[in-house]
Amino acid sequence: MSKIVFSTWRDEFIDNRGKSSDELSGSAFKLPETYHGDRDSKAFIGWDGVAIFDEDIDAVELASQYAAQYQQYSEACGRCAPGRWGGRILYDLLDKIARGEGSHDDIVHLKEISQTMMMTSKCEIGKTVPKPILDLMEHYKDQFDDAINQQKPSKHYGGDTTYIAKVTAPCTDMCPSHVDIPAYIEGVRDMMFGDSLAATRQTMPLAHTCGRVCPHPCEDACRRANLDEPISIMELKRMGADYEADHGLPWHHPYAPKPLRNDGKKVAIIGAGPAGLTAAYYLALEGIKVDIFEELPVLGGEVAVGVPEYRMPIGKYNKDIELVTSLEAVDVYSNHRVNAERLKEIDAEYDATLLAFGTRLSKKVYANNENPKMGGYWGAIAMLDQVNLWNKYKIGESASNQLKDKVVVCVGGGFTSMDVVRCSIREGAKKVIMLYRRDEKTIIRNTTYEEYHEAVEEGVEFIFHSAVEEIYDDSEKITRLKVNRFELVPDPNGGRAELVKIEGGDFEIECDYLIPAVSQAADLQLIPEEWNIELTSWNTLLTNGKDYMTSRPGLFAAGDCEYGPMTIVNAVGQAKRAASVISRYIYEGKISLTDDEIMEDHLTKLKVYDKNEKITGWMPGLPRAVSEKLGIDERKTNNKEVNLGFSGEEAIAEAERCMRCYYISMVAV
């Protein structure tokens, strides 16, 4: 049964006051009716309206407390007079009414100030804060009138209600690491690159990396897209990190690292990829001792040995790694394989352990006569290991020894397969083909438009709606493939279109190498069987997706081993949350989330971005900046970085397109 008493959220008007249970209306939105655990919410108020869950709500105090949150923000911001002074007036007048000293003239003044703020504030936070306040003054008018007419405090003024607020933005909400994107863009715009970098590193230590190889889901939630084109958010992220590195500046942490604690508490992390490095960083900033155990001879996980140099220069990634390993509290042990026995030792020695070992087992394509030991069958992970260990570290041998002048067929459709085919071009392959069961639009959605477009430019042939049925060999090596063709048949009931094999559409491809890149699996042999760790249906480590502890107390998991193959930014977001939970768990012995994390989860469910919003008041038609790329002939025979990034002038111009779409949300508990 709906707990909603009243709501104006996102133009949805619900008024269940005084109605019987069978007359109640529910909301189409995932409003935070329950705050956390068994704590119910009394109300939710934010940029797009208000939702009341408790008949006995004090609407006057709710409005006053919301204005108080905005006043704190506007005093710190101070970028426009309507926002700064409007915030102060809103709170002063609403608090005056709430404590029983207001007048009806104050209501008139509040409405005037609200309209001025909504029309003239420079950013969205000033434009949107008055909206729910006006809704409360209109629909809970009797409570405001009562406090004014009787000159008495509002019904629960100064009572036991707790008000919990969070500032967000559509792009920040969509980012799995919840980076304060408007803040780092603002730093670029103002040429305050240290401020930009500090804003990024609040939740994202790998600024070089995610400024280059992030799939930037944030750009799908950029409100600028409702006007013309989204901001080039990802590329602006690298500006602060590149400035720090290029000028040899000291590490710019989000706050000064705390001294190493001498309390004997310590945390083990298995895996030095993005998840492991991120967790280590935020634990070490708090002065908590961290030991990282890495199986590979190099640090960085799949970004180091899987992501090619032309996308992620190892010198830049090493800067992100050094940021972490330079902290006093961090020690790293490479070439250290953790098996089940070693994990039991670590579990006994450390106060908590985070599993962050990724997914490094290539899955099969499940074709007839598939034999991973056959010559020419080369798993994507092993192939990329050889490519990158040689090109970046001169470990092993060059993959061109195998691939030069050969025909390579890759089966995939994600980032790993894109790395395989583009690396094959650079290693001298004569012809490179990618087979993909779905269409061009899906492969772009799985990766990025830029990645797909650059692969096509470099000569990769994509064959869509196709799959390998049978692999042929000469008893020593693969010689050719039988490939099925499919077509999308619409569902007459309006469901998802179905892939149907085209009879007679089969064809053959002669090839030297088949490289499966359909997906990867986690190697769970390091988990002791007797622990009976719960797994997902995908054979990854099961957590509740919020605190990242497994079914074994003190054993946490983040990144690919918890979710399956994921993006770097997803792994970072999980690891940041896991580190936060671990930092409390090792001292309190229990799992807890901060109010900020709880609000984060509520906003993610609610969805901050509204793709149907009509935006006015901004100048449309400002084109999105496009950074310089190496030409095709300059790049396809080497591993030079393809994306050269913005010049300073281009970055500032692009940053100026940002509409600074901050919003304030608040829950009354």
C-alpha positions as CSV (number, residue, x, y, z in Angstrom):
1,M,0.0,0.0,0.0
2,S,1.3,3.5,-0.9
3,K,2.5,5.6,2.0
4,I,2.2,8.8,0.0
5,V,0.0,11.4,1.6
6,F,0.7,14.2,-0.9
7,S,3.0,14.7,-3.8
8,T,3.8,17.3,-6.5
9,W,6.9,15.5,-7.7
10,R,7.7,16.0,-11.4
11,D,4.2,17.4,-12.2
12,E,2.5,14.4,-10.7
13,F,-0.2,15.7,-8.4
14,I,-1.3,13.3,-5.6
15,D,-3.5,14.3,-2.7
16,N,-4.5,11.3,-0.4
17,R,-5.3,13.4,2.6
18,G,-8.5,12.3,4.2
19,K,-9.0,9.4,1.7
20,S,-9.9,5.8,2.7
21,S,-7.3,3.0,2.0
22,D,-9.1,1.9,-1.2
23,E,-9.0,5.4,-2.6
24,L,-5.3,6.0,-2.3
25,S,-3.2,6.9,-5.3
26,G,0.4,5.7,-5.8
27,S,3.3,7.4,-7.4
28,A,5.0,6.5,-10.7
29,F,8.3,7.5,-9.1
30,K,10.6,5.6,-6.7
31,L,10.2,8.1,-3.9
32,P,12.1,7.4,-0.7
33,E,9.1,6.4,1.4
34,T,11.4,4.3,3.6
35,Y,14.7,6.1,4.5
36,H,16.9,3.1,5.5
37,G,16.2,-0.2,7.2
38,D,13.1,0.2,9.4
39,R,13.3,4.1,9.4
40,D,10.4,5.6,7.6
41,S,10.6,8.9,5.8
42,K,8.2,11.7,6.8
43,A,8.8,13.7,3.6
44,F,11.0,14.2,0.6
45,I,11.6,17.6,-0.9
46,G,13.7,18.6,-3.8
47,W,14.2,20.5,-7.1
48,D,11.0,19.1,-8.7
49,G,8.5,19.2,-5.9
50,V,7.7,17.7,-2.6
51,A,6.3,14.3,-1.4
52,I,4.7,13.9,2.0
53,F,4.6,10.4,3.7
54,D,3.3,11.4,7.1
55,E,-0.1,12.9,7.8
56,D,1.4,14.8,10.8
57,I,4.1,16.5,8.8
58,D,5.1,20.1,9.9
59,A,5.1,21.7,6.4
60,V,6.3,25.0,7.7
61,E,9.4,23.6,9.4
62,L,10.0,21.4,6.3
63,A,10.1,24.4,4.1
64,S,12.2,26.3,6.6
65,Q,14.8,23.5,6.9
66,Y,15.0,23.1,3.1
67,A,15.7,26.9,2.8
68,A,18.3,26.5,5.5
69,Q,20.1,23.9,3.4
70,Y,20.0,26.2,0.4
71,Q,21.3,29.2,2.5
72,Q,24.4,27.2,3.5
73,Y,25.0,26.3,-0.2
74,S,24.3,29.8,-1.5
75,E,26.6,31.5,1.1
76,A,29.5,29.2,0.0
77,C,28.7,29.7,-3.7
78,G,27.9,33.4,-4.0
79,R,28.1,33.5,-7.8
80,C,24.9,35.5,-8.3
81,A,23.0,38.0,-6.2
82,P,19.6,36.3,-6.7
83,G,21.0,33.0,-5.4
84,R,23.1,34.4,-2.6
85,W,20.6,37.0,-1.2
86,G,17.5,35.1,-2.2
87,G,18.7,32.1,-0.1
88,R,19.2,34.3,2.9
89,I,15.8,35.9,2.6
90,L,14.0,32.6,2.0
91,Y,15.4,31.1,5.2
92,D,15.0,34.2,7.3
93,L,11.4,34.6,6.4
94,L,10.5,31.0,6.6
95,D,12.2,30.5,10.0
96,K,10.5,33.7,11.2
97,I,7.1,32.1,10.4
98,A,8.1,28.7,11.8
99,R,9.0,30.2,15.2
100,G,5.7,32.1,15.4
101,E,6.9,35.6,14.6
102,G,5.8,35.9,10.9
103,S,3.2,37.9,9.1
104,H,1.1,37.6,5.9
105,D,3.3,40.2,4.3
106,D,6.2,37.7,4.7
107,I,4.2,35.2,2.6
108,V,3.8,37.9,-0.1
109,H,7.5,38.7,0.1
110,L,8.4,35.0,-0.1
111,K,6.4,34.5,-3.3
112,E,8.0,37.6,-4.9
113,I,11.6,36.5,-4.0
114,S,10.8,33.0,-5.2
115,Q,9.7,34.2,-8.6
116,T,12.8,36.5,-8.9
117,M,15.1,33.6,-8.0
118,M,13.4,31.3,-10.5
119,M,13.7,33.8,-13.3
120,T,17.2,35.3,-12.6
121,S,19.4,32.9,-10.8
122,K,22.5,31.9,-12.8
123,C,22.3,28.1,-12.0
124,E,19.7,25.5,-11.5
125,I,20.0,25.3,-7.7
126,G,18.8,28.9,-7.4
127,K,16.1,28.4,-10.0
128,T,14.6,25.2,-8.5
129,V,14.8,25.7,-4.7
130,P,11.7,27.9,-4.5
131,K,9.5,25.4,-6.4
132,P,8.8,22.9,-3.6
133,I,8.5,25.8,-1.1
134,L,5.8,27.4,-3.2
135,D,4.0,24.1,-3.4
136,L,4.0,23.8,0.4
137,M,2.8,27.3,0.9
138,E,-0.1,26.6,-1.5
139,H,-1.2,23.2,-0.5
140,Y,-0.4,23.4,3.2
141,K,-1.6,27.0,3.5
142,D,-3.5,26.3,6.7
143,Q,-0.3,25.4,8.6
144,F,1.3,28.7,7.5
145,D,-1.8,30.7,8.3
146,D,-2.1,29.0,11.7
147,A,1.5,29.9,12.7
148,I,1.0,33.5,11.5
149,N,-2.5,34.1,12.9
150,Q,-1.8,32.7,16.3
151,Q,1.8,33.9,16.5
152,K,3.0,30.5,17.7
153,P,5.7,28.1,16.5
154,S,4.6,25.6,13.8
155,K,3.2,22.3,15.0
156,H,6.5,20.4,15.6
157,Y,9.0,23.3,15.5
158,G,12.2,22.2,17.1
159,G,10.9,18.7,17.6
160,D,12.6,15.4,17.0
161,T,12.5,15.3,13.1
162,T,15.9,14.9,11.5
163,Y,16.5,16.6,8.1
164,I,19.1,15.0,5.8
165,A,20.1,16.8,2.7
166,K,22.3,16.1,-0.4
167,V,23.4,18.3,-3.3
168,T,23.5,16.4,-6.6
169,A,23.3,17.0,-10.4
170,P,22.0,14.8,-13.2
171,C,25.5,14.1,-14.5
172,T,26.8,13.4,-11.0
173,D,23.9,11.1,-10.2
174,M,24.5,9.1,-13.4
175,C,28.2,8.7,-12.8
176,P,28.8,5.4,-11.0
177,S,31.5,7.2,-8.9
178,H,29.3,10.2,-8.2
179,V,32.0,12.6,-9.2
180,D,31.1,16.3,-8.6
181,I,31.2,17.0,-12.3
182,P,30.0,20.6,-12.3
183,A,32.7,21.5,-9.8
184,Y,35.6,20.1,-11.8
185,I,34.2,21.7,-15.0
186,E,34.0,25.0,-13.1
187,G,37.6,24.6,-12.1
188,V,38.6,24.2,-15.8
189,R,36.5,27.2,-16.8
190,D,38.2,29.3,-14.1
191,M,41.7,27.9,-15.0
192,M,41.9,26.6,-11.4
193,F,43.1,23.2,-12.3
194,G,44.0,22.2,-8.8
195,D,40.4,22.9,-7.7
196,S,39.2,20.9,-10.7
197,L,41.4,17.9,-9.7
198,A,40.5,18.1,-6.0
199,A,36.8,17.9,-7.0
200,T,37.4,14.9,-9.1
201,R,39.5,13.1,-6.5
202,Q,36.8,13.4,-3.8
203,T,35.4,10.2,-5.3
204,M,37.6,9.3,-8.3
205,P,41.4,8.9,-7.8
206,L,42.1,7.7,-11.3
207,A,41.6,11.1,-13.0
208,H,44.1,10.4,-15.9
209,T,42.4,7.1,-16.6
210,C,38.8,8.0,-16.4
211,G,39.6,11.2,-18.4
212,R,40.6,8.9,-21.3
213,V,38.8,5.6,-21.2
214,C,35.5,6.2,-19.4
215,P,32.3,5.4,-21.4
216,H,31.0,8.6,-19.9
217,P,27.4,7.6,-18.9
218,C,27.3,11.1,-17.3
219,E,27.1,12.6,-20.8
220,D,23.8,10.7,-21.4
221,A,22.4,12.6,-18.4
222,C,23.7,16.1,-19.3
223,R,20.9,18.6,-19.4
224,R,22.7,20.5,-22.1
225,A,21.6,17.6,-24.4
226,N,18.0,18.8,-24.0
227,L,19.2,22.1,-25.5
228,D,21.8,21.2,-28.1
229,E,24.7,18.7,-27.3
230,P,26.0,17.3,-24.1
231,I,29.2,18.7,-22.5
232,S,32.3,16.8,-23.3
233,I,32.5,15.8,-19.6
234,M,35.1,13.0,-19.8
235,E,37.7,14.9,-21.7
236,L,37.5,17.9,-19.3
237,K,38.2,15.5,-16.4
238,R,41.8,14.9,-17.7
239,M,42.7,18.6,-17.7
240,G,43.4,18.9,-14.0
241,A,45.4,15.6,-13.8
242,D,47.4,16.4,-17.0
243,Y,48.2,19.9,-15.5
244,E,49.4,18.3,-12.3
245,A,51.6,15.8,-14.1
246,D,52.9,18.1,-16.9
247,H,54.0,20.7,-14.3
248,G,55.5,18.3,-11.9
249,L,53.3,19.5,-9.1
250,P,52.9,17.7,-5.7
251,W,50.0,15.3,-5.4
252,H,46.7,17.2,-5.1
253,H,44.6,15.1,-2.7
254,P,41.0,16.1,-1.9
255,Y,42.2,16.6,1.7
256,A,45.5,16.2,3.5
257,P,46.2,12.5,4.1
258,K,45.9,11.5,7.8
259,P,49.0,10.1,9.5
260,L,49.3,6.3,9.6
261,R,47.4,5.1,12.6
262,N,49.3,3.0,15.1
263,D,46.3,1.0,16.3
264,G,47.2,-2.3,14.7
265,K,44.2,-2.2,12.3
266,K,44.9,-3.2,8.7
267,V,43.1,-4.1,5.6
268,A,44.1,-6.5,2.8
269,I,43.2,-5.9,-0.8
270,I,43.5,-8.7,-3.4
271,G,44.1,-7.1,-6.8
272,A,45.8,-3.9,-7.8
273,G,43.4,-2.9,-10.6
274,P,41.1,0.2,-10.6
275,A,38.9,-1.2,-7.7
276,G,41.8,-2.3,-5.5
277,L,43.7,1.0,-6.1
278,T,40.6,3.1,-5.4
279,A,39.8,1.3,-2.1
280,A,43.4,1.5,-1.0
281,Y,43.5,5.3,-1.8
282,Y,40.4,6.2,0.3
283,L,41.4,3.9,3.2
284,A,45.0,5.3,3.2
285,L,43.7,8.9,3.2
286,E,42.2,8.1,6.5
287,G,45.5,6.7,7.8
288,I,44.3,3.1,7.7
289,K,47.1,0.5,6.9
290,V,46.5,-1.2,3.6
291,D,48.4,-4.1,1.9
292,I,47.6,-4.9,-1.7
293,F,48.4,-8.3,-3.2
294,E,48.8,-8.5,-6.9
295,E,49.4,-11.6,-9.0
296,L,50.8,-9.8,-12.1
297,P,54.3,-8.4,-12.2
298,V,52.9,-4.9,-12.8
299,L,50.3,-2.8,-11.1
300,G,47.0,-1.6,-12.6
301,G,45.1,-4.7,-13.5
302,E,43.3,-4.8,-16.8
303,V,43.9,-1.1,-17.5
304,A,47.6,-1.9,-17.5
305,V,47.6,-5.2,-19.4
306,G,44.3,-5.0,-21.2
307,V,43.7,-1.4,-22.3
308,P,46.1,-0.5,-25.2
309,E,48.7,2.2,-25.0
310,Y,47.0,4.3,-27.7
311,R,44.0,4.7,-25.5
312,M,45.6,4.8,-22.1
313,P,49.3,5.8,-22.1
314,I,51.0,3.8,-19.4
315,G,52.9,6.9,-18.2
316,K,49.6,8.6,-17.4
317,Y,48.2,5.6,-15.8
318,N,51.3,5.2,-13.7
319,K,50.7,8.7,-12.3
320,D,47.3,7.5,-11.0
321,I,48.9,4.4,-9.5
322,E,51.7,6.5,-7.9
323,L,49.1,8.7,-6.4
324,V,47.9,5.7,-4.4
325,T,51.2,3.9,-3.7
326,S,52.9,7.1,-2.6
327,L,50.7,7.2,0.5
328,E,52.4,6.2,3.7
329,A,49.7,3.7,4.6
330,V,49.9,1.6,1.4
331,D,52.2,-1.3,0.7
332,V,52.0,-3.4,-2.5
333,Y,53.2,-7.0,-3.1
334,S,53.3,-7.8,-6.9
335,N,54.0,-11.3,-8.3
336,H,52.0,-12.5,-5.3
337,R,49.4,-15.0,-6.3
338,V,46.7,-15.5,-3.7
339,N,45.3,-19.1,-3.6
340,A,42.7,-20.5,-1.2
341,E,45.3,-21.3,1.5
342,R,46.9,-17.9,1.2
343,L,43.5,-16.2,1.4
344,K,42.8,-18.1,4.7
345,E,46.0,-16.8,6.1
346,I,45.2,-13.2,5.0
347,D,41.7,-13.5,6.4
348,A,43.1,-14.5,9.8
349,E,45.8,-11.8,9.8
350,Y,43.7,-8.7,8.7
351,D,40.7,-7.0,10.1
352,A,39.0,-6.9,6.7
353,T,39.8,-8.1,3.2
354,L,38.6,-6.7,-0.1
355,L,38.5,-9.0,-3.1
356,A,39.1,-6.9,-6.2
357,F,40.8,-9.4,-8.5
358,G,38.8,-8.8,-11.7
359,T,37.7,-11.3,-14.4
360,R,40.6,-12.7,-16.4
361,L,39.2,-15.9,-17.8
362,S,38.0,-15.5,-21.5
363,K,34.7,-17.2,-22.2
364,K,34.2,-19.5,-25.2
365,V,32.0,-18.6,-28.2
366,Y,30.3,-22.0,-27.9
367,A,30.8,-23.0,-31.6
368,N,31.1,-26.6,-32.9
369,N,34.6,-28.0,-32.8
370,E,35.8,-25.2,-30.4
371,N,39.1,-26.2,-28.9
372,P,41.0,-23.5,-26.9
373,K,44.2,-25.5,-27.3
374,M,44.0,-25.5,-31.1
375,G,46.6,-23.3,-32.9
376,G,45.1,-19.9,-33.9
377,Y,42.6,-19.9,-31.0
378,W,43.7,-17.1,-28.7
379,G,41.6,-15.8,-25.8
380,A,41.2,-12.0,-25.7
381,I,42.8,-11.6,-22.2
382,A,45.9,-13.7,-23.1
383,M,46.2,-11.8,-26.4
384,L,45.9,-8.4,-24.8
385,D,48.3,-9.4,-22.0
386,Q,51.0,-10.2,-24.6
387,V,50.3,-7.0,-26.6
388,N,50.4,-4.7,-23.6
389,L,53.1,-6.4,-21.5
390,W,55.5,-6.0,-24.5
391,N,54.4,-2.6,-25.7
392,K,54.3,-1.0,-22.2
393,Y,56.9,-2.9,-20.2
394,K,59.0,-4.9,-22.7
395,I,58.0,-8.1,-20.9
396,G,57.5,-11.2,-23.1
397,E,57.5,-10.8,-26.8
398,S,55.7,-8.8,-29.5
399,A,52.4,-10.0,-30.6
400,S,53.3,-9.0,-34.2
401,N,55.4,-12.2,-34.3
402,Q,52.1,-14.0,-34.4
403,L,49.7,-11.5,-36.1
404,K,51.7,-9.8,-38.8
405,D,50.1,-10.4,-42.2
406,K,47.5,-12.7,-40.7
407,V,43.7,-12.7,-40.9
408,V,42.2,-12.1,-37.5
409,V,38.5,-12.7,-36.6
410,C,37.3,-11.4,-33.2
411,V,33.9,-12.3,-31.8
412,G,32.6,-9.7,-29.4
413,G,30.9,-6.4,-29.1
414,G,32.3,-4.6,-26.1
415,F,35.4,-2.7,-25.1
416,T,37.6,-5.8,-24.9
417,S,36.8,-6.8,-28.4
418,M,37.4,-3.3,-29.7
419,D,40.8,-3.4,-28.1
420,V,41.5,-6.7,-29.7
421,V,40.7,-5.6,-33.2
422,R,42.4,-2.2,-33.0
423,C,45.5,-3.8,-31.5
424,S,45.5,-6.4,-34.2
425,I,45.7,-3.6,-36.8
426,R,48.7,-2.1,-35.0
427,E,50.4,-5.5,-34.8
428,G,50.4,-5.8,-38.6
429,A,47.4,-8.1,-39.3
430,K,46.5,-8.2,-43.0
431,K,42.8,-8.3,-42.3
432,V,40.7,-7.8,-39.1
433,I,37.0,-8.7,-38.8
434,M,34.7,-8.4,-35.9
435,L,31.6,-10.6,-35.8
436,Y,28.7,-9.3,-33.6
437,R,25.3,-10.7,-33.0
438,R,23.6,-7.4,-32.6
439,D,23.7,-4.1,-34.6
440,E,25.8,-1.1,-35.0
441,K,23.7,1.0,-32.6
442,T,24.2,-1.6,-29.9
443,I,27.9,-1.8,-30.3
444,I,28.2,1.9,-30.0
445,R,26.0,1.8,-26.9
446,N,28.3,-1.0,-25.4
447,T,31.4,1.1,-26.1
448,T,31.4,4.6,-27.4
449,Y,30.8,6.2,-30.8
450,E,34.4,7.4,-30.8
451,E,35.8,3.9,-30.3
452,Y,33.7,2.4,-33.0
453,H,34.3,5.2,-35.5
454,E,38.0,5.1,-35.0
455,A,38.1,1.3,-35.5
456,V,36.2,1.6,-38.8
457,E,38.6,4.4,-39.9
458,E,41.6,2.1,-39.1
459,G,40.3,-0.7,-41.4
460,V,38.4,-3.0,-39.0
461,E,35.5,-4.8,-40.9
462,F,32.4,-5.2,-38.8
463,I,29.8,-7.9,-39.7
464,F,26.7,-7.5,-37.7
465,H,23.9,-9.9,-36.9
466,S,26.4,-12.8,-37.2
467,A,27.8,-15.6,-35.1
468,V,30.2,-18.5,-35.5
469,E,28.5,-21.9,-35.9
470,E,31.5,-24.1,-36.5
471,I,35.3,-23.9,-36.4
472,Y,37.4,-25.8,-39.0
473,D,41.0,-26.8,-38.6
474,D,43.7,-28.9,-40.2
475,S,44.5,-30.8,-36.9
476,E,47.1,-28.2,-36.0
477,K,45.6,-24.8,-36.5
478,I,42.3,-23.1,-37.3
479,T,41.7,-22.6,-41.1
480,R,38.2,-21.2,-41.5
481,L,34.9,-20.4,-39.8
482,K,31.3,-21.1,-40.7
483,V,29.2,-18.1,-39.8
484,N,25.5,-17.8,-39.4
485,R,23.6,-14.7,-40.5
486,F,20.6,-13.4,-38.4
487,E,17.9,-10.9,-38.8
488,L,15.9,-8.9,-36.3
489,V,12.2,-9.9,-36.3
490,P,9.9,-7.5,-34.5
491,D,7.7,-8.8,-31.7
492,P,4.1,-8.4,-32.7
493,N,3.2,-7.7,-29.1
494,G,5.6,-4.8,-28.9
495,G,8.4,-6.6,-27.0
496,R,12.1,-6.8,-27.8
497,A,12.8,-7.9,-31.4
498,E,14.1,-11.4,-31.7
499,L,17.2,-12.5,-33.6
500,V,16.3,-15.2,-36.1
501,K,18.7,-17.2,-38.2
502,I,18.5,-16.6,-41.9
503,E,18.1,-19.9,-43.7
504,G,20.7,-20.2,-46.4
505,G,22.5,-17.1,-45.2
506,D,25.6,-19.0,-43.9
507,F,29.0,-18.1,-45.2
508,E,32.6,-19.0,-44.5
509,I,35.6,-16.9,-43.5
510,E,39.2,-18.1,-44.0
511,C,41.3,-17.0,-41.1
512,D,44.5,-17.5,-39.1
513,Y,43.3,-16.5,-35.7
514,L,40.0,-16.6,-33.9
515,I,40.0,-14.4,-30.8
516,P,36.9,-14.8,-28.6
517,A,36.0,-11.6,-26.7
518,V,32.4,-12.3,-25.8
519,S,32.9,-11.9,-22.0
520,Q,35.2,-12.8,-19.1
521,A,34.7,-14.8,-16.0
522,A,36.2,-14.6,-12.5
523,D,38.7,-17.2,-11.4
524,L,37.1,-18.2,-8.0
525,Q,39.6,-20.9,-7.2
526,L,41.1,-18.7,-4.5
527,I,37.9,-18.9,-2.5
528,P,38.2,-21.7,0.1
529,E,35.3,-24.2,-0.5
530,E,34.5,-24.6,3.1
531,W,33.7,-20.9,3.4
532,N,30.6,-21.5,1.2
533,I,30.6,-18.0,-0.1
534,E,27.3,-17.1,-1.8
535,L,27.6,-16.5,-5.6
536,T,25.4,-14.8,-8.2
537,S,23.8,-16.7,-11.1
538,W,26.7,-15.2,-13.1
539,N,29.2,-17.0,-10.8
540,T,30.5,-13.8,-9.3
541,L,30.6,-12.9,-5.6
542,L,27.3,-12.0,-4.1
543,T,26.9,-8.8,-2.1
544,N,23.8,-6.6,-1.6
545,G,25.2,-4.0,-4.0
546,K,25.2,-1.4,-1.3
547,D,27.9,-2.2,1.3
548,Y,29.8,-4.8,-0.7
549,M,30.3,-7.4,2.1
550,T,30.0,-11.0,1.0
551,S,28.2,-13.7,2.9
552,R,31.4,-14.0,5.0
553,P,31.8,-11.3,7.7
554,G,34.8,-9.1,7.0
555,L,35.2,-10.3,3.4
556,F,34.2,-7.7,0.9
557,A,34.1,-7.7,-2.9
558,A,34.1,-4.9,-5.5
559,G,34.6,-4.5,-9.2
560,D,34.5,-7.3,-11.8
561,C,34.7,-10.2,-9.3
562,E,31.5,-8.9,-7.7
563,Y,29.5,-7.8,-10.7
564,G,31.1,-9.4,-13.7
565,P,33.1,-7.4,-16.4
566,M,32.3,-3.8,-15.9
567,T,33.6,-0.4,-16.7
568,I,36.5,1.3,-14.8
569,V,34.2,4.0,-13.5
570,N,31.8,1.3,-12.1
571,A,34.6,-0.5,-10.4
572,V,35.9,2.8,-8.9
573,G,32.4,3.7,-7.6
574,Q,31.9,0.3,-5.9
575,A,35.4,0.4,-4.4
576,K,35.0,3.9,-3.0
577,R,31.8,2.8,-1.2
578,A,33.4,-0.5,0.0
579,A,36.3,1.5,1.4
580,S,33.9,3.8,3.3
581,V,32.1,0.8,4.8
582,I,35.3,-1.0,5.7
583,S,36.7,2.1,7.4
584,R,33.8,1.9,9.9
585,Y,33.5,-1.9,10.0
586,I,37.1,-2.5,11.3
587,Y,36.4,-0.3,14.3
588,E,32.7,-0.9,15.0
589,G,32.4,-4.5,13.9
590,K,29.2,-3.7,12.0
591,I,28.1,-2.6,8.6
592,S,26.7,0.9,8.2
593,L,26.2,3.5,5.4
594,T,26.5,7.2,5.8
595,D,23.6,9.5,5.2
596,D,25.3,10.7,2.1
597,E,25.5,7.2,0.7
598,I,21.9,6.4,1.6
599,M,20.8,9.6,-0.1
600,E,23.0,8.6,-3.1
601,D,21.1,5.3,-3.5
602,H,17.7,7.0,-3.2
603,L,18.5,9.6,-5.9
604,T,19.9,6.9,-8.2
605,K,16.5,5.0,-7.9
606,L,14.6,8.3,-8.4
607,K,16.6,9.3,-11.4
608,V,17.7,12.9,-11.3
609,Y,17.9,13.5,-15.1
610,D,14.6,14.1,-17.0
611,K,15.2,13.6,-20.7
612,N,11.8,15.1,-21.5
613,E,12.5,18.4,-19.7
614,K,12.1,21.5,-21.8
615,I,15.0,23.9,-21.1
616,T,14.6,27.7,-21.5
617,G,16.7,30.7,-20.6
618,W,20.0,29.3,-22.1
619,M,21.5,30.2,-25.4
620,P,21.2,27.1,-27.7
621,G,23.3,26.2,-30.6
622,L,26.7,26.3,-28.9
623,P,28.6,23.4,-30.6
624,R,30.3,20.7,-28.5
625,A,34.1,21.0,-28.7
626,V,35.9,18.1,-30.4
627,S,39.5,17.4,-29.4
628,E,42.2,16.8,-31.9
629,K,42.9,13.2,-32.9
630,L,45.9,11.6,-34.6
631,G,45.2,11.0,-38.3
632,I,44.6,7.5,-39.5
633,D,47.9,7.0,-41.1
634,E,49.7,8.5,-38.1
635,R,48.2,6.1,-35.6
636,K,47.4,2.7,-37.1
637,T,50.9,1.3,-37.2
638,N,51.9,2.4,-33.7
639,N,50.7,2.9,-30.1
640,K,50.8,6.7,-30.0
641,E,47.9,8.2,-28.0
642,V,45.1,8.8,-30.4
643,N,43.1,11.4,-28.5
644,L,45.3,14.5,-28.0
645,G,42.8,16.2,-25.7
646,F,41.7,19.9,-25.6
647,S,43.9,22.9,-25.8
648,G,43.5,25.3,-22.9
649,E,41.3,27.6,-25.0
650,E,39.1,24.7,-26.2
651,A,38.7,23.4,-22.7
652,I,37.6,26.7,-21.3
653,A,35.1,27.3,-24.1
654,E,33.7,23.8,-23.6
655,A,33.5,24.3,-19.8
656,E,31.6,27.5,-20.3
657,R,28.8,25.5,-21.9
658,C,28.1,23.8,-18.6
659,M,24.8,25.0,-17.0
660,R,25.9,24.1,-13.5
661,C,22.8,21.9,-12.9
662,Y,23.1,21.4,-9.1
663,Y,20.0,20.4,-7.2
664,I,19.3,20.1,-3.5
665,S,17.2,17.2,-2.1
666,M,16.3,16.6,1.5
667,V,14.5,13.8,3.5
668,A,12.7,14.4,6.8
669,V,13.0,11.3,9.1
